[in-house]
Amino acid sequence: MTESSQTRRVGDAVANCADRVAPLKNFFAKLGPGFISGASDDDPTAIAAYTQAGAQFGYTQLWTAVFTIPVMTVAAEMSGRIGIVTGKGLIGIVKTHYSKVLLYGAIGLLLPSNIINIGADLGAMAASAQMLVGLPFVFWLLGITALTLVLEVFVSYRAYATFLKYLALVLLLYVAAAFLERQDWPAIVHATFIPTISFDKAFLLNLAAILGTNLSPYLFFWQASQEVEEEVARHRIRAMGRGVPELNPRDFRHLRTDTALGMIFSNAVCFFIAIAAASALGGHGMTDN
């Protein structure tokens, strides 16, 4: 075989590989705020809730991952639609159309919820880093907080959103983890589609934690605001709250698809977290909080 023919074969192989990867790359490139919002809902508090569900209750709370998909999808799509139609975030809409009493009431409810949630997330990340690398907890807490603030302030929305989208793929490791242990798949299917309810206090508390993390208020505020940021990045409006984007039916179809995929992805990850915890932790007697 001549050198030129070998070169052509290598070139053809590379081209064929690129042709196969291109559809997946194009599909992933079209994912936007809905996918990122869904992935962001798998924060440390949600991971902890589903890990505890699997470790302490086995497969019995798997049905929640299916139950919350339509609820999250509808609420997130409503928030996204409000954002792209008006060019404003949810708080901006409340400020424009409702009284100051309702505005400050909404902020008063949202602010402590977000502070507690952010504090829990930062604490969980700092504790994880300390466990893996060492160094004091406070060092990691302050470092992660500072890094997050710097990225949000000094990195452009487009670059930051792209980074978050690809970073979300790390969550697939939880899916892979579920297949590292032997699973009772018939029991998993049964628990997924036949809900189990126990009036045990611990069961109900963890159920409330799952629903609370899946339906976190920040998810919907973030969804609306990020949709507006997308319109700003596309130069359809000058800035958030300054202008109304011109839309077409394709924009709404894309919003619906993107949001549905994001919420399905979010719940699928949580589903496999619970499965992995049920076998790796609960199956070996590790059920403590």
Secondary structure, DSSP 8 states (H G I E B T S, - for coil): --HHHHHHHHHHHHHHHHHHHHHHHHHHHH--HHHHHHHHTS-HHHHHHHHHHHHHHTTTTTHHHHHHHHHHHHHHHHHHHHHHHHSS-HHHHHHHHS-HHHHHHHHHHHHHHHHHHHHHHHHHHHHHHHHHH-S-HHHHHHHHHHHHHHHHHHS-HHHHHHHHHHHGGGGHHHHHHHTSS---HHHHHHHHHS------HHHHHHHHHHHHHHT-HHHHHHHHHHHHHHHHHTTSSSBTTB------HHHHHHHHHHHHHHHHHHHHHHHHHHHHHHHHTGGGT----
